[in-house]
């Protein structure tokens, strides 16, 4: 009997979907394994994984250059090596979950929060824009 993964490889079918479609039992060589057991093993490592999010700033927010922006990360209770990066300015903060920052360069930024949570490196992102200061004449 041909290996089950090799059989479906050309179709790029996700493993979980493949297992659910095939029914209640899966045959691997001489072993017959219940689908539920395989699904539990595949998902158990991620079941308790933290969900990293950026609470502030909100997506598509617009700020004036020099304006203080509140940055808040969420889901970082079991995380270390916390870093905040800008697509324009690079890394601008390290080790802080929440802080204010007023030195972002003008332009469209993708803000990325990166943290190591156990053995996983996780990230979250948000797009914001920093506009030049308005000048009144």
C-alpha positions in Angstrom: 0.0 0.0 0.0 1.3 3.4 -1.0 2.1 5.9 1.8 -1.0 8.0 2.5 0.9 11.3 2.5 2.6 10.5 -0.8 -0.7 9.6 -2.3 -2.2 13.0 -1.6 0.9 15.1 -1.9 0.2 16.3 -5.5 -3.1 17.8 -4.3 -1.5 19.7 -1.4 -4.4 18.7 0.9 -3.9 19.9 4.5 -3.4 16.9 6.8 -6.3 17.7 9.2 -8.7 18.0 6.3 -7.4 14.8 4.8 -7.9 12.9 8.0 -11.4 14.2 8.4 -12.4 13.4 4.9 -11.0 9.8 5.0 -13.3 8.9 7.9 -12.7 7.6 11.4 -9.6 5.5 11.0 -6.3 6.1 9.2 -3.9 3.4 8.0 -0.2 4.0 8.3 1.6 0.9 7.2 0.5 -1.8 9.6 -1.0 0.6 12.1 -4.6 1.7 12.2 -5.0 5.0 14.2 -8.3 6.7 15.1 -8.6 10.1 13.5 -9.5 11.7 16.8 -6.2 10.6 18.3 -4.2 12.1 15.5 -6.2 15.3 15.5 -5.7 15.7 19.3 -1.9 15.2 18.9 -1.7 17.7 16.1 -3.7 20.4 17.9 -2.6 19.9 21.5 0.7 21.7 21.2 -1.1 24.8 20.0 -4.1 24.6 22.2 -2.5 26.4 25.1 -0.3 28.7 23.0 -0.8 32.4 23.7 -2.5 34.6 21.2 -0.3 37.6 20.6 -2.2 40.8 19.6 -1.5 44.5 19.4 -4.3 46.3 21.3 -2.9 49.8 20.6 -2.5 51.4 18.1 -5.6 50.4 16.2 -5.3 49.4 12.6 -5.1 52.2 10.1 -4.7 54.9 12.8 -3.2 58.2 11.7 -0.9 60.2 13.9 1.0 63.5 13.5 4.8 63.3 13.5 6.1 63.8 17.1 2.7 62.8 18.6 2.9 60.3 21.5 1.5 56.9 20.5 0.4 54.4 23.0 1.6 50.8 22.2 0.0 47.9 24.1 0.7 44.2 23.4 -1.7 41.5 24.6 -1.1 37.8 25.2 2.4 38.2 26.5 2.1 36.7 30.0 4.3 33.7 29.3 6.5 35.5 26.7 10.0 36.9 26.8 12.3 38.7 24.3 9.6 41.2 23.5 10.5 43.5 20.5 8.6 46.2 18.7 9.6 47.0 15.1 8.6 49.6 12.5 8.9 48.8 8.8 10.5 52.3 8.4 12.5 52.8 11.6 13.4 49.2 12.5 13.4 48.1 16.2 12.3 51.0 18.4 11.5 49.3 21.7 12.5 46.1 23.6 11.2 44.4 26.7 8.1 46.5 27.2 4.5 45.3 26.9 3.0 48.8 27.1 4.7 52.2 26.5 4.3 55.6 24.8 6.6 56.5 21.9 6.8 59.8 19.9 9.8 59.4 17.6 8.4 57.5 14.6 9.4 58.8 11.2 6.6 60.1 8.9 5.1 57.7 6.5 3.1 54.4 6.4 4.4 52.0 9.0 3.7 48.3 9.6 4.3 47.9 13.4 5.3 44.4 14.3 5.3 42.9 17.8 7.6 39.9 18.2 7.9 37.8 21.3 9.3 34.4 22.2 6.6 32.4 24.0 8.1 29.2 25.3 9.7 27.5 22.3 7.6 29.5 19.8 8.5 32.9 18.3 5.2 34.7 17.7 4.3 38.0 16.0 1.4 40.4 15.4 1.2 43.4 13.2 -0.7 46.6 12.6 -0.6 49.3 9.9 -0.5 53.0 10.9 0.4 56.2 9.3 2.5 59.1 10.7 1.9 62.4 8.9 4.1 65.4 8.8 3.2 68.2 11.2 0.6 70.5 9.8 1.8 74.1 9.5 -0.5 77.0 9.9 0.3 80.2 7.9 
